[in-house]
Amino acid sequence: MLSPLRSLAHLLWMAVTVVPYTMAILLALVLGASSAVRYRIAAAWLSLSVRAARVLLGIETRIQGMENLPLGAISPAVLLVKHQSTFETFLMPAIMPHPLAYVFKKELLYVPFFGWSIGSLDMIHIDRSLRTQAFKKVVAQGKERLAQGVWIIMFPEGTRVERGQKGVYETSGTRLAVQTGAPVVPIAVTSGRCWPRKAFLKKPGIVDVSIGKPIPSVGRHHKELMQEVEDWIEAEMRRLDPDAY
């Protein structure tokens, strides 16, 4: 199947399947199901989307460093992930052993079905125009989620960046880590190799995911900590995808 047809098939598959899963999440909410149950429904759809990308698009994933993830049911973690495409937003909940709470801009809540789904989960949505209030909300809700065994996931560059490029690493994630005492887990992802930023056409290949060792946040300055995260991620990206650099 040609790349445009494969890309269209995957897009249509996602558009069709997101509807029943969203309705299941909303029904679970109305029936008083726990946030854990609603999250499992959402994670099931994300896992199916990753499998559909493998079948329809030929996108495989190769993961290393799973042994670096914190152990224990309540062990906290703030995941800071390289952001090149939508693919990693689907992939992370599919591979992580803990529920994840994304920090995302509130505008996504208005996306039909997808936004309704994430709005009914225990995620953290913020108004980026109100920076101080937004960060206070991230800290307050982040502490609650971490205490429940939910890991916080953030994209420190803020938006998707082109393959081989580097965005500005904002310090919100490391500020949260320092204030909560949670370790930071840096993650490099080469999704742009197969699923370019804002592109309709995808191509078959391997997306490498490298999970770094947890970096303690206690006693650290958030800027210094973010610089260490940035240095590790960008060096790892060059190792995983040298052709892009």
C-alpha positions as CSV (number, residue, x, y, z in Angstrom):
1,M,0.0,0.0,0.0
2,L,1.4,3.4,-0.9
3,S,2.3,5.8,1.9
4,P,-0.6,8.2,1.3
5,L,-3.1,5.4,1.4
6,R,-1.5,3.9,4.5
7,S,-1.5,7.2,6.2
8,L,-5.2,7.8,5.3
9,A,-6.1,4.3,6.5
10,H,-4.5,5.0,9.9
11,L,-6.1,8.4,10.2
12,L,-9.6,6.9,9.4
13,W,-9.0,4.1,11.8
14,M,-8.2,6.5,14.6
15,A,-11.2,8.8,13.7
16,V,-13.6,5.8,13.8
17,T,-12.3,4.1,16.9
18,V,-11.9,7.2,19.1
19,V,-15.7,7.6,19.2
20,P,-16.7,4.3,21.0
21,Y,-13.8,4.6,23.4
22,T,-14.7,8.2,24.3
23,M,-18.3,7.1,24.8
24,A,-17.1,4.3,27.1
25,I,-15.0,6.7,29.1
26,L,-17.9,9.2,29.5
27,L,-20.3,6.4,30.4
28,A,-17.8,5.1,33.0
29,L,-17.7,8.7,34.4
30,V,-21.5,8.9,34.6
31,L,-21.7,5.5,36.3
32,G,-19.2,6.6,38.9
33,A,-16.3,4.5,37.8
34,S,-12.9,5.3,39.3
35,S,-10.3,7.4,37.5
36,A,-8.2,4.3,37.3
37,V,-10.9,2.5,35.3
38,R,-11.4,5.4,33.0
39,Y,-7.6,5.7,32.5
40,R,-7.4,2.0,31.6
41,I,-10.0,2.5,28.9
42,A,-8.1,5.4,27.4
43,A,-4.8,3.5,27.6
44,A,-6.4,0.6,25.8
45,W,-7.3,2.9,22.8
46,L,-3.8,4.4,22.8
47,S,-2.2,0.9,22.8
48,L,-4.5,-0.1,19.9
49,S,-3.4,3.1,18.1
50,V,0.2,2.1,18.5
51,R,-0.5,-1.4,17.2
52,A,-2.5,0.1,14.3
53,A,0.5,2.3,13.4
54,R,2.6,-0.9,13.2
55,V,0.1,-2.8,11.1
56,L,-1.1,0.1,8.8
57,L,2.0,2.3,8.7
58,G,4.8,-0.1,9.3
59,I,6.0,1.9,12.4
60,E,7.9,-0.3,14.9
61,T,9.1,0.7,18.3
62,R,12.4,-0.2,19.9
63,I,12.6,0.5,23.6
64,Q,15.6,0.5,25.9
65,G,16.1,1.5,29.5
66,M,12.8,0.2,31.0
67,E,14.9,-1.1,33.8
68,N,15.7,2.5,34.7
69,L,12.1,3.3,35.7
70,P,11.4,3.7,39.5
71,L,10.1,0.5,41.1
72,G,7.1,0.4,43.6
73,A,3.4,1.1,43.4
74,I,3.7,4.6,44.7
75,S,7.3,5.5,43.6
76,P,7.0,9.0,42.1
77,A,8.5,10.2,38.9
78,V,8.3,13.2,36.5
79,L,8.9,12.0,32.9
80,L,10.4,14.6,30.6
81,V,10.1,13.5,27.0
82,K,11.6,14.7,23.7
83,H,8.7,15.8,21.5
84,Q,8.8,15.4,17.7
85,S,5.3,14.2,16.9
86,T,1.9,13.0,18.1
87,F,3.2,9.4,18.2
88,E,4.9,9.7,21.6
89,T,1.7,11.0,23.2
90,F,0.1,7.7,22.3
91,L,3.1,5.5,23.0
92,M,4.0,6.6,26.6
93,P,0.8,5.4,28.3
94,A,1.0,2.2,26.2
95,I,4.5,1.3,27.6
96,M,4.6,2.8,31.1
97,P,3.9,0.6,34.2
98,H,2.2,3.5,36.0
99,P,-0.8,5.7,35.0
100,L,0.3,9.0,33.5
101,A,-1.0,12.5,34.0
102,Y,-0.2,14.8,31.1
103,V,0.2,18.5,31.6
104,F,-1.4,20.1,28.5
105,K,-2.9,23.3,27.2
106,K,-6.6,23.7,27.9
107,E,-7.4,24.3,24.2
108,L,-7.1,20.5,23.6
109,L,-10.3,20.1,25.7
110,Y,-12.3,21.5,22.8
111,V,-11.1,18.8,20.3
112,P,-14.2,16.6,19.6
113,F,-14.0,13.2,21.3
114,F,-10.3,13.2,22.0
115,G,-10.5,16.4,24.1
116,W,-13.7,15.1,25.8
117,S,-11.8,12.0,26.7
118,I,-8.8,13.6,28.3
119,G,-11.0,16.2,30.0
120,S,-12.7,13.4,31.9
121,L,-9.4,11.9,33.1
122,D,-7.2,13.1,35.9
123,M,-4.9,15.1,33.7
124,I,-3.6,18.6,34.4
125,H,-4.8,21.2,31.9
126,I,-3.5,24.7,32.1
127,D,-4.0,28.2,30.6
128,R,-0.6,29.1,29.2
129,S,-1.5,32.8,29.2
130,L,-1.7,32.7,33.0
131,R,1.8,31.5,33.7
132,T,2.0,31.9,37.5
133,Q,-1.5,30.5,38.1
134,A,-0.8,27.7,35.7
135,F,2.3,26.6,37.5
136,K,0.6,26.7,40.9
137,K,-2.0,24.4,39.5
138,V,0.6,22.1,38.1
139,V,2.3,21.9,41.5
140,A,-0.9,21.4,43.5
141,Q,-2.4,18.8,41.2
142,G,1.0,17.2,40.5
143,K,1.5,16.5,44.2
144,E,-1.9,14.9,44.4
145,R,-1.3,12.7,41.4
146,L,2.2,11.7,42.5
147,A,0.9,10.7,46.0
148,Q,-1.6,8.4,44.2
149,G,1.2,6.6,42.3
150,V,0.5,8.5,39.0
151,W,3.5,9.7,37.2
152,I,3.6,13.2,35.7
153,I,4.6,13.5,32.0
154,M,5.7,16.7,30.4
155,F,7.3,17.8,27.1
156,P,9.9,20.4,28.2
157,E,10.2,21.9,24.7
158,G,6.5,22.7,25.0
159,T,5.7,21.9,21.4
160,R,6.7,19.4,18.7
161,V,10.0,20.2,17.1
162,E,11.4,19.1,13.7
163,R,13.6,16.1,13.5
164,G,17.2,17.1,14.1
165,Q,16.2,20.3,15.8
166,K,16.1,21.4,19.5
167,G,13.4,23.6,21.1
168,V,13.7,25.7,24.2
169,Y,13.7,23.5,27.3
170,E,11.3,25.2,29.8
171,T,11.9,24.5,33.5
172,S,8.3,23.8,34.6
173,G,9.0,20.0,34.8
174,T,12.1,20.3,36.9
175,R,10.5,23.0,39.1
176,L,7.7,20.6,39.8
177,A,10.2,17.8,40.6
178,V,12.2,20.0,43.0
179,Q,9.1,21.1,44.8
180,T,7.7,17.6,45.2
181,G,11.0,15.7,45.6
182,A,10.2,13.4,42.7
183,P,13.1,12.2,40.5
184,V,13.2,13.2,36.9
185,V,13.3,10.6,34.2
186,P,14.6,11.9,30.8
187,I,13.3,10.1,27.7
188,A,14.6,10.5,24.1
189,V,12.2,9.5,21.3
190,T,13.0,9.5,17.5
191,S,9.4,9.6,16.3
192,G,10.2,12.3,13.8
193,R,12.0,9.7,11.7
194,C,8.6,8.1,10.8
195,W,5.9,10.5,11.9
196,P,7.1,14.0,11.0
197,R,5.8,17.1,12.9
198,K,2.4,18.2,11.7
199,A,2.6,15.9,8.6
200,F,-0.2,13.8,7.2
201,L,2.2,11.4,5.4
202,K,3.9,8.9,7.7
203,K,6.6,6.3,6.6
204,P,7.6,2.9,7.9
205,G,10.6,2.5,10.1
206,I,11.7,2.2,13.7
207,V,11.0,4.7,16.5
208,D,13.7,4.4,19.1
209,V,12.8,5.2,22.7
210,S,15.6,5.5,25.3
211,I,14.7,5.9,29.0
212,G,17.4,7.4,31.1
213,K,18.3,6.8,34.7
214,P,16.2,8.8,37.2
215,I,17.9,12.0,38.2
216,P,17.3,13.0,41.9
217,S,15.8,16.4,42.4
218,V,16.2,16.9,46.1
219,G,18.6,19.8,46.8
220,R,18.9,20.7,43.1
221,H,18.2,24.0,41.4
222,H,15.5,23.6,38.7
223,K,17.6,25.4,36.0
224,E,20.7,23.2,36.7
225,L,18.5,20.1,36.8
226,M,16.9,21.0,33.4
227,Q,20.3,21.6,31.9
228,E,21.3,18.1,32.8
229,V,18.0,16.7,31.4
230,E,18.5,18.7,28.2
231,D,22.1,17.6,27.8
232,W,21.2,13.9,28.2
233,I,18.2,14.0,25.9
234,E,20.0,15.9,23.1
235,A,23.1,13.7,23.3
236,E,20.9,10.6,23.3
237,M,19.0,11.9,20.2
238,R,22.3,12.2,18.3
239,R,23.2,8.7,19.3
240,L,19.9,7.2,18.3
241,D,19.3,9.2,15.1
242,P,22.7,10.5,13.9
243,D,21.5,11.0,10.3
244,A,19.2,13.8,11.5
245,Y,22.1,15.7,13.0
